[in-house]
Amino acid sequence: MRKITIIITVLVAINSLYVSKAFAESSPSLPTVASEAAILLEANSGQILYDKNANSQMYPASVTKIATAIYAIETGNLNDIVTISSNASARNVEGTTVFLEKGEKVPLKKLIQGLLINSGNDAGVAIAEHLSGSEEQFSKDINTYLKNVIGVRNTNFENPHGLFNSEHRTTAEDLAKITRYAMKNETFGKIFGTKELEWDGQTWDTTILTHHKLVKEEIPYEGVTGGKNGFVNQSGYTLATTAERDGLSLIVITLKGSMKNDAYNDTIKLLDYGFENYRTSIIPKGTKFMVEDQEYIASEKIAYTHPKNEQLSKEINEDGTLEIITQDGVVTASYQLKKVLNETHNVKTELKNKSTNEVKFESIFGHLNPYLAYFSIASLLSIIGIFYRQKI
């Protein structure tokens, strides 16, 4: 009996080890992030795969320029020629510049390139003045745009470049939303991923280089498509990065790193975590689904992100809601499908709209041709008349 007990105990222990190992393999451990706030977002689905203090308001520094760039691209004319004011000249703007001179004439697109690639604060001021007349009005305009067009919740920008202002704040989640929105714009995407650009300025002829180490491949990483870095003393090191592999499109935002390497190390950890453990499945636009005799259709492409080893199922509710369900029965995402008005539905609708007499008429004679129906009634009345006369 004692031997049997020992054997059972050993088997239970081995089984426990196996279950623990299997659970560990199916639930990857989250990376340790040194930056004070961070987020990992999948751009196709919009799903958040990791977050740390993602809704805490912080100082973004130069990653602010992502918002300024997409706002300028969407609301301005890229071919406009901007005359640089004294206020926007490099000698009157702090920090990194593209050495703009008062009176210099520069196309708006070139200013956006100088803003994103070389982090030109003077280019930011020139853009703000051109679009809104002043930095103060620009701040009001861009905040309205970010709230109404992109849907941010916890952002207030006081300038176009990110130089420190105690009221100039945002969150990792809002920055991820802004970056996701901006990357849908082809012009923005090209500039955001530019490594170097020939710059022919009035007083500065050079090749400007991106300051983002992953974009310029100073730190090699497969699949990086764009990025923007930032630093002021009050914000610490901030970083925005986009990368794509095998249909998985990732956005990483890190805020308030105490050292420059923190931002890059955290970003690489989060990208590795996303690429190694997740995939995005696509339901193409136009895909049809049936619920009993009712047809529904995906009016837009549907994307949902999930662990690579997770088995998912789809369920359509009577109202046309498509639910993506995990093997544990948890609804991980839901989408509203469009109802297709089929022939059966149209017949039912027509019946509801007919008068009571018409419905009674059809209940007797079915869906006959109207002329045939009236002929049948006339014939019936004639027979009744003959029968009545014979009886008399």
VENMO-V446376 format. One record per backbone hydrogen bond with DSSP energy under -1.0 kcal/mol. CO is the residue of the C=O (numbers start at 0). NH is the residue of the N-H. If there is no record, write none. Layout:
# VENMO-V446376
<<CO | NH> <CO | NH>>
This chain:
# VENMO-V446376
<<0 | 4> <1 | 5> <2 | 6> <3 | 7> <4 | 8> <5 | 9> <6 | 10> <7 | 11> <8 | 12> <9 | 13> <10 | 14> <11 | 15> <12 | 16> <13 | 17> <14 | 18> <15 | 19> <16 | 20> <17 | 21> <18 | 22> <19 | 23> <20 | 24> <21 | 25> <22 | 26> <36 | 254> <37 | 51> <38 | 252> <39 | 48> <39 | 49> <40 | 250> <41 | 45> <46 | 41> <49 | 39> <51 | 37> <52 | 55> <53 | 172> <57 | 169> <59 | 62> <60 | 63> <61 | 64> <62 | 65> <63 | 66> <63 | 67> <64 | 68> <65 | 69> <66 | 70> <67 | 71> <68 | 72> <69 | 73> <70 | 74> <71 | 75> <76 | 79> <77 | 108> <79 | 107> <81 | 105> <83 | 102> <88 | 91> <89 | 92> <95 | 120> <99 | 89> <100 | 103> <103 | 83> <105 | 81> <106 | 110> <107 | 111> <108 | 112> <109 | 113> <110 | 114> <111 | 115> <112 | 116> <113 | 119> <119 | 123> <120 | 124> <121 | 125> <122 | 126> <123 | 127> <124 | 128> <125 | 129> <126 | 130> <127 | 131> <128 | 132> <133 | 137> <134 | 138> <135 | 139> <136 | 140> <137 | 141> <138 | 142> <139 | 143> <140 | 144> <141 | 145> <142 | 146> <143 | 147> <144 | 148> <144 | 149> <145 | 150> <145 | 151> <155 | 168> <164 | 167> <166 | 168> <168 | 155> <169 | 57> <170 | 174> <171 | 175> <172 | 176> <173 | 177> <174 | 178> <175 | 179> <176 | 180> <177 | 181> <178 | 182> <180 | 183> <181 | 184> <184 | 188> <185 | 189> <186 | 190> <187 | 191> <188 | 192> <190 | 193> <191 | 226> <194 | 209> <196 | 207> <198 | 205> <203 | 200> <205 | 198> <207 | 196> <211 | 215> <212 | 217> <212 | 218> <220 | 223> <222 | 243> <225 | 241> <227 | 239> <229 | 237> <231 | 235> <236 | 256> <237 | 229> <238 | 253> <239 | 227> <240 | 251> <241 | 224> <241 | 225> <242 | 249> <244 | 247> <247 | 244> <248 | 42> <249 | 242> <250 | 40> <251 | 240> <252 | 38> <253 | 238> <254 | 36> <255 | 35> <256 | 236> <258 | 262> <259 | 263> <260 | 264> <261 | 265> <262 | 266> <263 | 267> <264 | 268> <265 | 269> <266 | 270> <267 | 271> <268 | 272> <269 | 273> <270 | 274> <271 | 275> <272 | 276> <273 | 277> <276 | 307> <278 | 305> <280 | 303> <282 | 301> <283 | 286> <286 | 297> <288 | 295> <290 | 293> <293 | 290> <294 | 339> <295 | 288> <296 | 337> <297 | 285> <301 | 282> <303 | 280> <305 | 278> <306 | 309> <312 | 324> <314 | 322> <316 | 319> <319 | 336> <320 | 316> <321 | 334> <322 | 314> <323 | 331> <323 | 332> <324 | 312> <325 | 328> <329 | 325> <332 | 323> <334 | 321> <337 | 296> <339 | 341> <341 | 345> <342 | 346> <343 | 347> <344 | 348> <345 | 349> <346 | 350> <347 | 351> <348 | 352> <354 | 358> <355 | 359> <356 | 360> <357 | 361> <358 | 362> <359 | 363> <360 | 364> <361 | 365> <365 | 367> <368 | 372> <369 | 373> <370 | 374> <371 | 375> <372 | 376> <373 | 377> <374 | 378> <375 | 379> <376 | 380> <377 | 381> <378 | 382> <379 | 383> <380 | 384> <381 | 385> <382 | 386> <383 | 387> <384 | 388> <385 | 389> <386 | 390> <387 | 391>>
